[in-house]
């Protein structure tokens, strides 16, 4: 790293908010210094409890994050928040800016809020979210809350990045159990039925509990917590369940196993991105490979055959990998 970046990262490790923001920007912009930054902070990560908050749009995720943050701050925990928003089709930046819903924490030095755009990612989180979580951890945050963009049944990246996953639903979701049982339903460590003052909330809670009874027994019995976030109802009970889950994780090495899997997924994801970027550049620069692309575009060759032909070009790929 350059001396300037080294000093910036050192200031971040000392808890300086401006330095943390600048280092996050380097990560988001895919700076060439990212590998060295991540290597530098590696000894300082692994202490924070990372909590994922996911669910369909409009169920009150941001309000829940706001209320949980207030409760955690009463217990003197330092909180980092990653609020993921849809990307602007014009600038690529975050559209909604969920920080608007968390204005009471703006002047609190114990809370750091960062809005991030999905930037085309389909898993509910941007590709750089895992690295930003590590930065917040290294910067001394005790708890990191990761609020995904509103997601459907298959956007489950949050499970690969966090220790505890909250799936937020509300009675207005309709037949949510059927639509989510193959996705969000399977990643939840805690279910939260928000807007529990709405008609049908009690039946909705019972429906989820009945569905959970069909699961095979495991080390953790997934609770269902009813909340009214806007009225600050049920937040303490929810936080208690979050703490119980973390305590259960810490027993018998489960937290270590979960984080080993996270590191594996992070490695595979990073490798895939780098290989994809390099391969696309190679196809553009190499005449022979570019010819396959042109044949596919003209309809003279199907994509599968073209891909096979490129992968058979062992010598070209070997030279490329050595670059």
C-alpha positions as CSV (number, residue, x, y, z in Angstrom):
1,X,0.0,0.0,0.0
2,X,1.1,3.6,-0.5
3,X,2.0,5.5,2.7
4,X,-1.2,7.6,2.3
5,X,-3.5,4.5,2.2
6,X,-1.5,2.8,5.0
7,X,-2.1,5.9,7.2
8,X,-5.8,6.0,6.2
9,X,-6.3,2.3,7.2
10,X,-4.5,2.9,10.5
11,X,-6.8,5.8,11.3
12,X,-9.7,3.6,10.4
13,X,-8.5,0.9,12.8
14,X,-8.3,3.6,15.5
15,X,-12.0,4.4,15.0
16,X,-11.9,7.5,12.8
17,X,-15.2,7.7,10.9
18,X,-14.0,9.8,8.0
19,X,-11.1,7.4,7.3
20,X,-13.6,4.4,7.5
21,X,-15.8,6.1,4.9
22,X,-12.9,6.7,2.6
23,X,-11.6,3.1,2.8
24,X,-15.1,1.8,2.1
25,X,-15.1,4.0,-1.0
26,X,-11.8,2.4,-2.1
27,X,-13.4,-1.0,-1.7
28,X,-16.6,0.0,-3.6
29,X,-14.6,1.5,-6.5
30,X,-12.4,-1.7,-6.7
31,X,-9.1,0.1,-6.1
32,X,-5.9,-1.8,-7.0
33,X,-5.0,-1.5,-3.3
34,X,-7.9,-3.6,-2.1
35,X,-6.0,-6.9,-1.7
36,X,-3.4,-5.1,0.5
37,X,-6.0,-3.4,2.5
38,X,-7.8,-6.6,3.2
39,X,-4.6,-8.3,4.1
40,X,-3.7,-5.5,6.5
41,X,-7.0,-5.6,8.4
42,X,-7.2,-9.4,8.6
43,X,-5.8,-9.7,12.1
44,X,-8.5,-7.3,13.4
45,X,-11.6,-9.0,12.1
46,X,-13.9,-11.7,13.6
47,X,-15.0,-9.9,16.8
48,X,-18.3,-8.3,15.7
49,X,-21.7,-10.0,15.7
50,X,-23.1,-9.6,12.2
51,X,-26.8,-9.6,11.8
52,X,-28.6,-9.8,8.4
53,X,-32.1,-8.3,8.1
54,X,-33.9,-9.4,4.9
55,X,-37.4,-9.8,3.6
56,X,-39.8,-8.4,0.9
57,X,-40.1,-4.7,0.2
58,X,-42.3,-2.7,2.5
59,X,-42.3,-5.0,5.6
60,X,-40.5,-2.4,7.8
61,X,-36.9,-3.6,7.7
62,X,-35.4,-0.1,8.0
63,X,-37.7,0.8,11.0
64,X,-36.7,-2.4,12.7
65,X,-33.0,-1.6,12.1
66,X,-33.5,1.8,13.6
67,X,-35.2,0.5,16.7
68,X,-32.7,-2.3,17.2
69,X,-29.9,0.2,16.9
70,X,-31.4,2.4,19.6
71,X,-31.7,-0.5,21.9
72,X,-28.1,-1.7,21.3
73,X,-26.8,1.9,21.9
74,X,-28.5,1.9,25.3
75,X,-26.3,-1.1,26.1
76,X,-23.2,0.9,24.9
77,X,-22.6,-1.3,21.9
78,X,-20.9,0.3,18.9
79,X,-23.1,-0.3,15.8
80,X,-22.3,-0.4,12.1
81,X,-25.2,-0.4,9.6
82,X,-25.1,-1.3,6.0
83,X,-28.3,-0.3,4.3
84,X,-28.6,-1.7,0.7
85,X,-30.8,0.2,-1.7
86,X,-31.7,-0.4,-5.4
87,X,-29.2,1.1,-7.9
88,X,-30.0,4.2,-9.8
89,X,-30.2,3.3,-13.6
90,X,-28.4,6.6,-14.3
91,X,-25.6,6.9,-11.8
92,X,-25.4,3.4,-10.3
93,X,-25.7,4.9,-6.8
94,X,-28.2,4.1,-4.1
95,X,-31.7,5.4,-4.9
96,X,-33.7,5.3,-1.6
97,X,-31.0,6.2,0.9
98,X,-32.4,4.3,3.9
99,X,-30.4,6.6,6.2
100,X,-33.4,9.0,6.0
101,X,-35.3,6.6,8.3
102,X,-32.4,6.6,10.8
103,X,-32.0,10.3,11.4
104,X,-31.9,10.0,15.2
105,X,-28.5,8.2,14.9
106,X,-26.8,10.8,12.7
107,X,-25.1,12.6,15.5
108,X,-24.2,9.5,17.5
109,X,-20.5,8.7,17.2
110,X,-21.3,5.1,18.2
111,X,-23.3,4.5,15.1
112,X,-21.9,4.3,11.5
113,X,-24.4,4.1,8.7
114,X,-23.5,3.4,5.1
115,X,-25.9,3.1,2.2
116,X,-24.8,0.8,-0.6
117,X,-26.3,0.2,-4.1
118,X,-26.9,-3.3,-5.3
119,X,-25.0,-2.4,-8.6
120,X,-26.7,-5.2,-10.5
121,X,-26.3,-7.9,-7.9
122,X,-29.3,-10.2,-7.8
123,X,-28.7,-11.7,-4.3
124,X,-30.0,-8.8,-2.2
125,X,-26.4,-7.6,-1.4
126,X,-23.8,-5.9,-3.5
127,X,-20.6,-8.0,-4.3
128,X,-18.5,-5.7,-2.1
129,X,-20.8,-6.1,1.0
130,X,-18.6,-8.9,2.6
131,X,-15.5,-6.6,2.4
132,X,-17.3,-3.7,3.9
133,X,-18.5,-5.9,6.8
134,X,-14.9,-6.8,7.5
135,X,-13.9,-3.0,7.5
136,X,-16.7,-2.2,10.0
137,X,-15.5,-5.2,12.1
138,X,-11.9,-4.1,12.0
139,X,-13.0,-0.5,12.9
140,X,-14.2,-1.7,16.2
141,X,-18.0,-2.2,15.8
142,X,-19.5,-4.6,18.2
143,X,-22.6,-5.3,16.1
144,X,-23.0,-4.9,12.4
145,X,-26.6,-4.8,10.9
146,X,-26.9,-5.6,7.2
147,X,-30.2,-4.6,5.7
148,X,-30.7,-6.1,2.3
149,X,-32.7,-4.5,-0.5
150,X,-36.3,-5.9,-0.7
151,X,-35.9,-9.5,-1.8
152,X,-37.8,-12.5,-3.1
153,X,-37.4,-16.2,-2.4
154,X,-34.1,-16.7,-4.1
155,X,-32.0,-13.7,-3.0
156,X,-30.2,-15.4,0.0
157,X,-26.7,-13.9,-0.2
158,X,-27.2,-12.5,3.3
159,X,-26.8,-16.0,4.8
160,X,-23.3,-16.2,3.4
161,X,-22.2,-12.9,4.9
162,X,-23.8,-12.8,8.4
163,X,-23.9,-14.8,11.7
164,X,-27.6,-14.3,12.4
165,X,-30.3,-13.9,9.8
166,X,-33.7,-12.2,10.5
167,X,-36.4,-12.7,7.9
168,X,-39.0,-10.0,8.2
169,X,-42.5,-10.7,7.0
170,X,-45.9,-9.0,7.7
171,X,-49.5,-10.1,7.5
172,X,-49.9,-8.2,4.3
173,X,-47.6,-10.6,2.5
174,X,-50.4,-12.9,1.6
175,X,-49.5,-16.6,1.1
176,X,-45.8,-15.8,2.0
177,X,-45.1,-19.3,3.3
178,X,-45.8,-20.9,0.0
179,X,-43.8,-18.3,-2.0
180,X,-40.8,-18.3,0.3
181,X,-40.4,-21.8,1.7
182,X,-37.8,-22.7,-1.0
183,X,-35.7,-19.5,-0.4
184,X,-36.0,-17.1,2.5
185,X,-37.9,-19.5,4.6
186,X,-34.9,-21.8,4.7
187,X,-32.3,-19.2,5.7
188,X,-34.1,-17.7,8.7
189,X,-32.5,-18.0,12.1
190,X,-35.3,-15.8,13.5
191,X,-38.7,-14.9,11.9
192,X,-40.1,-11.5,12.6
193,X,-43.8,-10.8,11.9
194,X,-43.7,-7.0,11.8
195,X,-46.8,-4.8,11.7
196,X,-48.4,-7.3,14.2
197,X,-51.2,-4.9,15.0
198,X,-52.6,-5.5,11.5
199,X,-55.6,-7.9,11.1
200,X,-54.5,-11.5,10.6
201,X,-51.2,-11.2,12.4
202,X,-51.9,-13.9,15.0
203,X,-52.9,-16.4,12.3
204,X,-49.9,-15.5,10.3
205,X,-47.6,-16.2,13.3
206,X,-49.3,-19.6,13.8
207,X,-48.9,-20.4,10.1
208,X,-45.2,-19.9,10.3
209,X,-44.9,-21.9,13.5
210,X,-46.8,-24.7,11.9
211,X,-44.5,-24.7,8.9
212,X,-41.4,-24.7,11.1
213,X,-42.7,-27.9,12.8
214,X,-42.3,-29.7,9.4
215,X,-38.6,-29.1,9.4
216,X,-36.1,-31.7,10.6
217,X,-35.0,-31.1,14.2
218,X,-31.7,-29.1,14.5
219,X,-29.6,-27.5,17.1
220,X,-31.6,-24.3,17.0
221,X,-35.4,-23.9,17.2
222,X,-36.2,-21.0,15.0
223,X,-38.4,-18.5,16.9
224,X,-41.2,-16.4,15.5
225,X,-41.3,-12.9,17.1
226,X,-44.2,-10.5,16.6
227,X,-43.3,-6.8,16.5
228,X,-44.7,-3.4,15.8
229,X,-41.5,-1.6,15.0
230,X,-43.1,1.8,14.4
231,X,-44.6,1.6,17.9
232,X,-41.4,0.1,19.5
233,X,-43.3,-3.0,20.5
234,X,-41.6,-6.4,20.6
235,X,-38.1,-5.0,19.9
236,X,-36.6,-6.1,23.3
237,X,-38.0,-9.6,22.8
238,X,-36.5,-9.7,19.3
239,X,-33.1,-8.5,20.6
240,X,-33.2,-11.2,23.3
241,X,-33.7,-13.9,20.6
242,X,-30.8,-12.4,18.6
243,X,-28.5,-12.7,21.7
244,X,-29.7,-16.3,22.4
245,X,-28.9,-17.3,18.8
246,X,-25.4,-15.8,19.0
247,X,-24.8,-17.6,22.4
248,X,-25.9,-20.8,20.8
249,X,-23.6,-20.3,17.8
250,X,-20.7,-19.7,20.1
251,X,-21.2,-23.2,21.7
252,X,-19.5,-26.2,20.2
253,X,-17.7,-24.3,17.6
254,X,-20.7,-23.5,15.4
255,X,-19.7,-19.8,14.9
256,X,-16.3,-20.9,13.7
257,X,-17.9,-23.4,11.3
258,X,-20.2,-20.7,10.0
259,X,-17.4,-18.3,9.4
260,X,-15.2,-20.9,7.8
261,X,-18.0,-21.4,5.3
262,X,-18.3,-17.7,4.8
263,X,-14.6,-17.3,4.0
264,X,-14.9,-20.2,1.6
265,X,-17.8,-18.6,-0.2
266,X,-16.1,-15.2,-0.2
267,X,-13.0,-16.8,-1.8
268,X,-15.0,-18.6,-4.5
269,X,-17.1,-15.5,-5.2
270,X,-13.9,-13.3,-5.5
271,X,-12.2,-15.8,-7.7
272,X,-15.3,-16.1,-10.0
273,X,-15.5,-12.3,-10.4
274,X,-11.8,-11.9,-11.2
275,X,-11.8,-14.8,-13.6
276,X,-14.9,-13.5,-15.3
277,X,-13.4,-10.0,-15.7
278,X,-10.2,-11.3,-17.0
279,X,-11.8,-13.7,-19.5
280,X,-14.1,-11.0,-20.9
281,X,-11.1,-8.7,-21.4
282,X,-9.2,-11.6,-23.1
283,X,-12.1,-12.3,-25.5
284,X,-12.2,-8.6,-26.4
285,X,-8.4,-8.5,-27.0
286,X,-7.7,-11.9,-28.6
287,X,-8.8,-12.1,-32.3
288,X,-9.5,-15.9,-32.3
289,X,-11.7,-15.7,-29.1
290,X,-13.4,-12.6,-30.3
291,X,-14.3,-14.4,-33.5
292,X,-16.3,-16.9,-31.4
293,X,-18.2,-14.0,-29.9
294,X,-19.0,-12.5,-33.3
295,X,-20.2,-15.9,-34.6
296,X,-22.5,-16.2,-31.5
297,X,-23.8,-12.7,-32.1
298,X,-24.6,-13.5,-35.8
299,X,-26.3,-16.8,-34.8
300,X,-23.7,-18.9,-36.7
301,X,-22.6,-20.7,-33.5
302,X,-24.5,-21.5,-30.3
303,X,-23.1,-20.3,-27.0
304,X,-22.4,-23.7,-25.6
305,X,-20.3,-24.8,-28.6
306,X,-18.5,-21.4,-28.5
307,X,-17.7,-21.8,-24.8
308,X,-16.4,-25.3,-25.3
309,X,-14.1,-24.1,-28.1
310,X,-12.7,-21.3,-26.0
311,X,-12.1,-23.7,-23.1
312,X,-10.3,-26.1,-25.4
313,X,-7.8,-23.3,-26.2
314,X,-5.6,-24.5,-23.4
315,X,-2.4,-22.7,-24.5
316,X,-4.2,-19.4,-24.8
317,X,-5.9,-19.7,-21.5
318,X,-2.6,-20.8,-19.8
319,X,-0.8,-17.8,-21.1
320,X,-3.6,-15.6,-20.0
321,X,-3.7,-17.0,-16.5
322,X,0.1,-16.3,-16.2
323,X,-0.4,-12.6,-17.0
